[in-house]
């Protein structure tokens, strides 16, 4: 049975699509993985910046307390703030 040019062309087109669609999908998944990695890096940087800001604020608060109230009265607050800093660091490490 002879095939016409149209049937041959449609067969070639169908085979081309069968092989092209998985290749396009693989490229899309690679881009999605790269986007996820970039999003994770941005999120990690934001968490680090937030932790650094909190730590700086607590340290400034401790210095202000020492100037106003003296070292002995602020020692407990200073220890509490150091514990919070370590807790923030552990929380970020768990993420």
Beta strands, then each sheet from edge to edge (+ up, - down):
end
